[in-house]
Amino acid sequence: MEKFTTLEGVAAPMRIINVDTDRIIPKQYLKTIKRSGLGKGLFSEMRYRDDGSENSDFILNKPAYRQAKILVAGDNFGCGSSREHAPWALADFGIRCVISTSFADIFFNNCAKNGILAIVVSPEDLEKLFQDAERGSNATLTIDLAAQTIKGPDGGTLHFDIDEARKHSLLNGLDEIGLTLQRNAAIDSYEAKLAERGWA
């Protein structure tokens, strides 16, 4: 997967709590197992009207946020069913980082497995980030994963915590298969020993 080191981009504010995975990518888009092409379905029930036209009131349809790379979201983001299509859709749209006070566990883990950095911050810090994001196209945030910092448009900096194993995987672009392949020499050695004993 793509490495996550630093990210600078527009942050879109979504002041909605309990955004579940069905809202992120509705069930009619789950027929595919391809990771590409799902961006068009991201938040489709909020992005589009019944006739298929864009809902101009929805945040990602506003000109300032069409190229957003960061989503600042309300509490309990990604709750609901465990569909991995949710982070696939975010990534295909161009979102590489989601910031909230809390995430559903499965969604949180699926993000890391697909190269998306999910950051947990305090309610006070989230409010600051909402205020930054609501400035429109001037709402550029800079995420530095190695330093574990979020820098706002005025230069203010927030620190965030992250599990070291998750940080390592994201910095190096390693999904679970990639992590396993780092042990390739040990795996080959083990299999060779099994073969010598006639167990393979």
GUVEX-208110 format. One record per residue (C-alpha): x, y, z; residue number from 1. Coordinates in nm, 4 decimals. Layout:
N
<r><xx>X</xx><yy>Y</yy><zz>Z</zz><i>NUM</i></r>
...
***
This chain:
200
<r><xx>0.0000</xx><yy>0.0000</yy><zz>0.0000</zz><i>1</i></r>
<r><xx>0.1055</xx><yy>0.3649</yy><zz>-0.0372</zz><i>2</i></r>
<r><xx>0.3322</xx><yy>0.4948</yy><zz>0.2382</zz><i>3</i></r>
<r><xx>0.1959</xx><yy>0.7621</yy><zz>0.4698</zz><i>4</i></r>
<r><xx>0.4694</xx><yy>1.0011</yy><zz>0.5808</zz><i>5</i></r>
<r><xx>0.3459</xx><yy>1.3604</yy><zz>0.5580</zz><i>6</i></r>
<r><xx>0.0222</xx><yy>1.4891</yy><zz>0.4126</zz><i>7</i></r>
<r><xx>-0.0695</xx><yy>1.8479</yy><zz>0.3332</zz><i>8</i></r>
<r><xx>-0.4174</xx><yy>1.9176</yy><zz>0.2095</zz><i>9</i></r>
<r><xx>-0.7561</xx><yy>2.0770</yy><zz>0.2514</zz><i>10</i></r>
<r><xx>-0.9578</xx><yy>1.9460</yy><zz>0.5455</zz><i>11</i></r>
<r><xx>-1.3336</xx><yy>1.9063</yy><zz>0.5068</zz><i>12</i></r>
<r><xx>-1.5445</xx><yy>1.9505</yy><zz>0.8223</zz><i>13</i></r>
<r><xx>-1.8228</xx><yy>1.6972</yy><zz>0.8785</zz><i>14</i></r>
<r><xx>-1.9987</xx><yy>1.7921</yy><zz>1.2009</zz><i>15</i></r>
<r><xx>-2.2075</xx><yy>1.4755</yy><zz>1.2128</zz><i>16</i></r>
<r><xx>-2.1850</xx><yy>1.2132</yy><zz>1.4875</zz><i>17</i></r>
<r><xx>-2.2275</xx><yy>0.8369</yy><zz>1.4411</zz><i>18</i></r>
<r><xx>-2.1524</xx><yy>0.8320</yy><zz>1.0679</zz><i>19</i></r>
<r><xx>-2.1811</xx><yy>0.4610</yy><zz>0.9974</zz><i>20</i></r>
<r><xx>-2.0213</xx><yy>0.2586</yy><zz>0.7207</zz><i>21</i></r>
<r><xx>-2.3525</xx><yy>0.2372</yy><zz>0.5304</zz><i>22</i></r>
<r><xx>-2.3491</xx><yy>0.6150</yy><zz>0.5088</zz><i>23</i></r>
<r><xx>-1.9843</xx><yy>0.6141</yy><zz>0.4028</zz><i>24</i></r>
<r><xx>-2.0493</xx><yy>0.3612</yy><zz>0.1237</zz><i>25</i></r>
<r><xx>-2.4099</xx><yy>0.2372</yy><zz>0.0833</zz><i>26</i></r>
<r><xx>-2.4804</xx><yy>-0.1327</yy><zz>0.0334</zz><i>27</i></r>
<r><xx>-2.5486</xx><yy>-0.1116</yy><zz>-0.3421</zz><i>28</i></r>
<r><xx>-2.1770</xx><yy>-0.0444</yy><zz>-0.3985</zz><i>29</i></r>
<r><xx>-2.0625</xx><yy>-0.3603</yy><zz>-0.2204</zz><i>30</i></r>
<r><xx>-2.0963</xx><yy>-0.5902</yy><zz>-0.5228</zz><i>31</i></r>
<r><xx>-1.7366</xx><yy>-0.5275</yy><zz>-0.6277</zz><i>32</i></r>
<r><xx>-1.4153</xx><yy>-0.6454</yy><zz>-0.4654</zz><i>33</i></r>
<r><xx>-1.2105</xx><yy>-0.3873</yy><zz>-0.6555</zz><i>34</i></r>
<r><xx>-1.0703</xx><yy>-0.1000</yy><zz>-0.4523</zz><i>35</i></r>
<r><xx>-1.0944</xx><yy>0.1463</yy><zz>-0.7391</zz><i>36</i></r>
<r><xx>-1.4082</xx><yy>0.3220</yy><zz>-0.8580</zz><i>37</i></r>
<r><xx>-1.5748</xx><yy>0.3418</yy><zz>-0.5173</zz><i>38</i></r>
<r><xx>-1.5042</xx><yy>0.7134</yy><zz>-0.4735</zz><i>39</i></r>
<r><xx>-1.8136</xx><yy>0.7978</yy><zz>-0.6747</zz><i>40</i></r>
<r><xx>-2.0255</xx><yy>0.6180</yy><zz>-0.4158</zz><i>41</i></r>
<r><xx>-1.8666</xx><yy>0.7825</yy><zz>-0.1115</zz><i>42</i></r>
<r><xx>-2.1433</xx><yy>0.9373</yy><zz>0.1023</zz><i>43</i></r>
<r><xx>-2.3680</xx><yy>0.8997</yy><zz>-0.2050</zz><i>44</i></r>
<r><xx>-2.6940</xx><yy>0.9276</yy><zz>-0.0110</zz><i>45</i></r>
<r><xx>-2.5814</xx><yy>1.2686</yy><zz>0.1138</zz><i>46</i></r>
<r><xx>-2.3859</xx><yy>1.3785</yy><zz>-0.1965</zz><i>47</i></r>
<r><xx>-2.6630</xx><yy>1.3172</yy><zz>-0.4516</zz><i>48</i></r>
<r><xx>-3.0325</xx><yy>1.3916</yy><zz>-0.4750</zz><i>49</i></r>
<r><xx>-3.2914</xx><yy>1.1296</yy><zz>-0.5749</zz><i>50</i></r>
<r><xx>-3.2649</xx><yy>1.2368</yy><zz>-0.9400</zz><i>51</i></r>
<r><xx>-2.8866</xx><yy>1.1812</yy><zz>-0.9376</zz><i>52</i></r>
<r><xx>-2.7918</xx><yy>1.5490</yy><zz>-0.9312</zz><i>53</i></r>
<r><xx>-2.5430</xx><yy>1.6786</yy><zz>-0.6764</zz><i>54</i></r>
<r><xx>-2.6633</xx><yy>1.8075</yy><zz>-0.3426</zz><i>55</i></r>
<r><xx>-2.4914</xx><yy>2.1471</yy><zz>-0.3340</zz><i>56</i></r>
<r><xx>-2.5338</xx><yy>2.1644</yy><zz>0.0443</zz><i>57</i></r>
<r><xx>-2.3163</xx><yy>1.8599</yy><zz>0.1089</zz><i>58</i></r>
<r><xx>-1.9663</xx><yy>1.9509</yy><zz>0.2246</zz><i>59</i></r>
<r><xx>-1.7673</xx><yy>1.7539</yy><zz>-0.0360</zz><i>60</i></r>
<r><xx>-1.9721</xx><yy>1.9095</yy><zz>-0.3183</zz><i>61</i></r>
<r><xx>-1.8726</xx><yy>2.2616</yy><zz>-0.2177</zz><i>62</i></r>
<r><xx>-1.5961</xx><yy>2.4012</yy><zz>-0.4427</zz><i>63</i></r>
<r><xx>-1.3528</xx><yy>2.4529</yy><zz>-0.1538</zz><i>64</i></r>
<r><xx>-1.3691</xx><yy>2.0874</yy><zz>-0.0475</zz><i>65</i></r>
<r><xx>-1.3882</xx><yy>1.8897</yy><zz>-0.3725</zz><i>66</i></r>
<r><xx>-1.0177</xx><yy>1.8050</yy><zz>-0.3486</zz><i>67</i></r>
<r><xx>-1.0126</xx><yy>1.7463</yy><zz>0.0286</zz><i>68</i></r>
<r><xx>-0.7509</xx><yy>1.4984</yy><zz>0.1489</zz><i>69</i></r>
<r><xx>-0.8446</xx><yy>1.5161</yy><zz>0.5180</zz><i>70</i></r>
<r><xx>-1.1804</xx><yy>1.4678</yy><zz>0.6863</zz><i>71</i></r>
<r><xx>-1.2530</xx><yy>1.6209</yy><zz>1.0275</zz><i>72</i></r>
<r><xx>-1.5504</xx><yy>1.4253</yy><zz>1.1596</zz><i>73</i></r>
<r><xx>-1.7842</xx><yy>1.3952</yy><zz>1.4569</zz><i>74</i></r>
<r><xx>-1.7711</xx><yy>1.1300</yy><zz>1.7301</zz><i>75</i></r>
<r><xx>-1.7952</xx><yy>0.7558</yy><zz>1.6618</zz><i>76</i></r>
<r><xx>-1.7023</xx><yy>0.7741</yy><zz>1.2942</zz><i>77</i></r>
<r><xx>-1.7200</xx><yy>0.4456</yy><zz>1.1002</zz><i>78</i></r>
<r><xx>-1.9658</xx><yy>0.2650</yy><zz>1.3267</zz><i>79</i></r>
<r><xx>-2.2032</xx><yy>0.0007</yy><zz>1.1912</zz><i>80</i></r>
<r><xx>-2.1141</xx><yy>-0.2975</yy><zz>0.9742</zz><i>81</i></r>
<r><xx>-1.7545</xx><yy>-0.4020</yy><zz>0.9186</zz><i>82</i></r>
<r><xx>-1.7344</xx><yy>-0.3352</yy><zz>0.5431</zz><i>83</i></r>
<r><xx>-1.3786</xx><yy>-0.2755</yy><zz>0.4224</zz><i>84</i></r>
<r><xx>-1.5305</xx><yy>-0.0909</yy><zz>0.1262</zz><i>85</i></r>
<r><xx>-1.5632</xx><yy>0.2141</yy><zz>0.3558</zz><i>86</i></r>
<r><xx>-1.1897</xx><yy>0.2937</yy><zz>0.3700</zz><i>87</i></r>
<r><xx>-1.1584</xx><yy>0.1871</yy><zz>0.0041</zz><i>88</i></r>
<r><xx>-1.4167</xx><yy>0.4507</yy><zz>-0.0911</zz><i>89</i></r>
<r><xx>-1.2479</xx><yy>0.7208</yy><zz>0.1179</zz><i>90</i></r>
<r><xx>-0.9091</xx><yy>0.6423</yy><zz>-0.0368</zz><i>91</i></r>
<r><xx>-1.0478</xx><yy>0.6301</yy><zz>-0.3909</zz><i>92</i></r>
<r><xx>-1.2044</xx><yy>0.9739</yy><zz>-0.3399</zz><i>93</i></r>
<r><xx>-0.8674</xx><yy>1.1060</yy><zz>-0.2161</zz><i>94</i></r>
<r><xx>-0.9138</xx><yy>1.1108</yy><zz>0.1627</zz><i>95</i></r>
<r><xx>-0.5916</xx><yy>0.9888</yy><zz>0.3296</zz><i>96</i></r>
<r><xx>-0.6622</xx><yy>1.0999</yy><zz>0.6868</zz><i>97</i></r>
<r><xx>-0.9712</xx><yy>1.1090</yy><zz>0.9093</zz><i>98</i></r>
<r><xx>-0.9655</xx><yy>1.2934</yy><zz>1.2420</zz><i>99</i></r>
<r><xx>-1.2252</xx><yy>1.2438</yy><zz>1.5157</zz><i>100</i></r>
<r><xx>-1.2610</xx><yy>1.1917</yy><zz>1.8897</zz><i>101</i></r>
<r><xx>-1.3517</xx><yy>0.8236</yy><zz>1.8408</zz><i>102</i></r>
<r><xx>-1.3850</xx><yy>0.5536</yy><zz>1.5764</zz><i>103</i></r>
<r><xx>-1.5501</xx><yy>0.2135</yy><zz>1.5602</zz><i>104</i></r>
<r><xx>-1.2769</xx><yy>-0.0454</yy><zz>1.6203</zz><i>105</i></r>
<r><xx>-1.3157</xx><yy>-0.2417</yy><zz>1.2956</zz><i>106</i></r>
<r><xx>-1.3262</xx><yy>0.0702</yy><zz>1.0798</zz><i>107</i></r>
<r><xx>-1.0245</xx><yy>0.2110</yy><zz>1.2678</zz><i>108</i></r>
<r><xx>-0.8237</xx><yy>-0.1056</yy><zz>1.1979</zz><i>109</i></r>
<r><xx>-0.9405</xx><yy>-0.1259</yy><zz>0.8361</zz><i>110</i></r>
<r><xx>-0.8154</xx><yy>0.2281</yy><zz>0.7770</zz><i>111</i></r>
<r><xx>-0.4603</xx><yy>0.1378</yy><zz>0.8805</zz><i>112</i></r>
<r><xx>-0.4685</xx><yy>-0.1756</yy><zz>0.6628</zz><i>113</i></r>
<r><xx>-0.5543</xx><yy>0.0409</yy><zz>0.3626</zz><i>114</i></r>
<r><xx>-0.3120</xx><yy>0.3308</yy><zz>0.4065</zz><i>115</i></r>
<r><xx>-0.5491</xx><yy>0.5763</yy><zz>0.5758</zz><i>116</i></r>
<r><xx>-0.4391</xx><yy>0.7456</yy><zz>0.8960</zz><i>117</i></r>
<r><xx>-0.7227</xx><yy>0.7641</yy><zz>1.1510</zz><i>118</i></r>
<r><xx>-0.6304</xx><yy>1.0099</yy><zz>1.4263</zz><i>119</i></r>
<r><xx>-0.8015</xx><yy>1.0311</yy><zz>1.7662</zz><i>120</i></r>
<r><xx>-0.7951</xx><yy>1.3746</yy><zz>1.9319</zz><i>121</i></r>
<r><xx>-0.9618</xx><yy>1.5333</yy><zz>2.2329</zz><i>122</i></r>
<r><xx>-1.2980</xx><yy>1.7123</yy><zz>2.1936</zz><i>123</i></r>
<r><xx>-1.1188</xx><yy>2.0448</yy><zz>2.2497</zz><i>124</i></r>
<r><xx>-0.8642</xx><yy>1.9749</yy><zz>1.9759</zz><i>125</i></r>
<r><xx>-1.1357</xx><yy>1.8510</yy><zz>1.7416</zz><i>126</i></r>
<r><xx>-1.3226</xx><yy>2.1797</yy><zz>1.7843</zz><i>127</i></r>
<r><xx>-1.0060</xx><yy>2.3718</yy><zz>1.6917</zz><i>128</i></r>
<r><xx>-0.9679</xx><yy>2.1558</yy><zz>1.3816</zz><i>129</i></r>
<r><xx>-1.3337</xx><yy>2.2071</yy><zz>1.2881</zz><i>130</i></r>
<r><xx>-1.2790</xx><yy>2.5821</yy><zz>1.3078</zz><i>131</i></r>
<r><xx>-0.9694</xx><yy>2.5534</yy><zz>1.0880</zz><i>132</i></r>
<r><xx>-1.1496</xx><yy>2.3322</yy><zz>0.8371</zz><i>133</i></r>
<r><xx>-1.4482</xx><yy>2.5650</yy><zz>0.8155</zz><i>134</i></r>
<r><xx>-1.2231</xx><yy>2.8295</yy><zz>0.6589</zz><i>135</i></r>
<r><xx>-1.2683</xx><yy>2.6604</yy><zz>0.3221</zz><i>136</i></r>
<r><xx>-0.9845</xx><yy>2.6261</yy><zz>0.0740</zz><i>137</i></r>
<r><xx>-0.7577</xx><yy>2.8108</yy><zz>0.3206</zz><i>138</i></r>
<r><xx>-0.8086</xx><yy>2.5199</yy><zz>0.5604</zz><i>139</i></r>
<r><xx>-0.4867</xx><yy>2.3400</yy><zz>0.4731</zz><i>140</i></r>
<r><xx>-0.3614</xx><yy>2.1068</yy><zz>0.7450</zz><i>141</i></r>
<r><xx>-0.0233</xx><yy>1.9340</yy><zz>0.7498</zz><i>142</i></r>
<r><xx>-0.0055</xx><yy>1.5871</yy><zz>0.9049</zz><i>143</i></r>
<r><xx>0.3417</xx><yy>1.4603</yy><zz>0.9982</zz><i>144</i></r>
<r><xx>0.3142</xx><yy>1.0970</yy><zz>1.1023</zz><i>145</i></r>
<r><xx>0.6768</xx><yy>1.0551</yy><zz>1.2119</zz><i>146</i></r>
<r><xx>0.6492</xx><yy>1.3581</yy><zz>1.4426</zz><i>147</i></r>
<r><xx>0.2837</xx><yy>1.2764</yy><zz>1.5273</zz><i>148</i></r>
<r><xx>0.1733</xx><yy>1.6343</yy><zz>1.4691</zz><i>149</i></r>
<r><xx>-0.1071</xx><yy>1.8234</yy><zz>1.2967</zz><i>150</i></r>
<r><xx>-0.0154</xx><yy>2.1758</yy><zz>1.1896</zz><i>151</i></r>
<r><xx>-0.2977</xx><yy>2.4209</yy><zz>1.1249</zz><i>152</i></r>
<r><xx>-0.3166</xx><yy>2.6980</yy><zz>0.8635</zz><i>153</i></r>
<r><xx>-0.1908</xx><yy>2.9564</yy><zz>1.1148</zz><i>154</i></r>
<r><xx>0.1029</xx><yy>2.7420</yy><zz>1.2259</zz><i>155</i></r>
<r><xx>-0.0490</xx><yy>2.6092</yy><zz>1.5472</zz><i>156</i></r>
<r><xx>0.0485</xx><yy>2.2495</yy><zz>1.6147</zz><i>157</i></r>
<r><xx>-0.1363</xx><yy>1.9643</yy><zz>1.7852</zz><i>158</i></r>
<r><xx>0.0209</xx><yy>1.6352</yy><zz>1.8950</zz><i>159</i></r>
<r><xx>-0.1542</xx><yy>1.3008</yy><zz>1.8536</zz><i>160</i></r>
<r><xx>-0.0860</xx><yy>0.9510</yy><zz>1.9874</zz><i>161</i></r>
<r><xx>-0.0629</xx><yy>0.6375</yy><zz>1.7757</zz><i>162</i></r>
<r><xx>0.0252</xx><yy>0.2742</yy><zz>1.8380</zz><i>163</i></r>
<r><xx>0.3869</xx><yy>0.2110</yy><zz>1.7350</zz><i>164</i></r>
<r><xx>0.3039</xx><yy>-0.0970</yy><zz>1.5249</zz><i>165</i></r>
<r><xx>0.0340</xx><yy>0.0945</yy><zz>1.3347</zz><i>166</i></r>
<r><xx>0.2737</xx><yy>0.3856</yy><zz>1.2841</zz><i>167</i></r>
<r><xx>0.5447</xx><yy>0.1537</yy><zz>1.1496</zz><i>168</i></r>
<r><xx>0.3035</xx><yy>-0.0078</yy><zz>0.9034</zz><i>169</i></r>
<r><xx>0.1755</xx><yy>0.3233</yy><zz>0.7688</zz><i>170</i></r>
<r><xx>0.5179</xx><yy>0.4880</yy><zz>0.7432</zz><i>171</i></r>
<r><xx>0.6512</xx><yy>0.1908</yy><zz>0.5481</zz><i>172</i></r>
<r><xx>0.3416</xx><yy>0.1164</yy><zz>0.3421</zz><i>173</i></r>
<r><xx>0.3021</xx><yy>-0.2324</yy><zz>0.4872</zz><i>174</i></r>
<r><xx>-0.0288</xx><yy>-0.4132</yy><zz>0.5011</zz><i>175</i></r>
<r><xx>-0.0558</xx><yy>-0.7494</yy><zz>0.6805</zz><i>176</i></r>
<r><xx>0.0927</xx><yy>-0.9354</yy><zz>0.3834</zz><i>177</i></r>
<r><xx>0.3794</xx><yy>-0.6859</yy><zz>0.3643</zz><i>178</i></r>
<r><xx>0.4490</xx><yy>-0.7287</yy><zz>0.7347</zz><i>179</i></r>
<r><xx>0.4557</xx><yy>-1.1046</yy><zz>0.6929</zz><i>180</i></r>
<r><xx>0.6963</xx><yy>-1.0810</yy><zz>0.3984</zz><i>181</i></r>
<r><xx>0.9407</xx><yy>-0.8896</yy><zz>0.6181</zz><i>182</i></r>
<r><xx>0.9891</xx><yy>-1.2263</yy><zz>0.7904</zz><i>183</i></r>
<r><xx>1.0465</xx><yy>-1.4032</yy><zz>0.4613</zz><i>184</i></r>
<r><xx>1.3937</xx><yy>-1.5322</yy><zz>0.5504</zz><i>185</i></r>
<r><xx>1.2701</xx><yy>-1.6833</yy><zz>0.8775</zz><i>186</i></r>
<r><xx>0.9707</xx><yy>-1.8392</yy><zz>0.7010</zz><i>187</i></r>
<r><xx>1.1956</xx><yy>-1.9917</yy><zz>0.4308</zz><i>188</i></r>
<r><xx>1.4300</xx><yy>-2.1282</yy><zz>0.6985</zz><i>189</i></r>
<r><xx>1.1412</xx><yy>-2.2847</yy><zz>0.8901</zz><i>190</i></r>
<r><xx>0.9961</xx><yy>-2.4440</yy><zz>0.5762</zz><i>191</i></r>
<r><xx>1.3409</xx><yy>-2.5797</yy><zz>0.4799</zz><i>192</i></r>
<r><xx>1.3687</xx><yy>-2.7477</yy><zz>0.8225</zz><i>193</i></r>
<r><xx>1.0238</xx><yy>-2.9021</yy><zz>0.7776</zz><i>194</i></r>
<r><xx>1.1264</xx><yy>-3.0315</yy><zz>0.4359</zz><i>195</i></r>
<r><xx>1.4437</xx><yy>-3.1869</yy><zz>0.5815</zz><i>196</i></r>
<r><xx>1.2301</xx><yy>-3.3764</yy><zz>0.8316</zz><i>197</i></r>
<r><xx>0.9914</xx><yy>-3.4875</yy><zz>0.5605</zz><i>198</i></r>
<r><xx>0.7035</xx><yy>-3.2870</yy><zz>0.7079</zz><i>199</i></r>
<r><xx>0.6551</xx><yy>-3.0603</yy><zz>0.4093</zz><i>200</i></r>
***
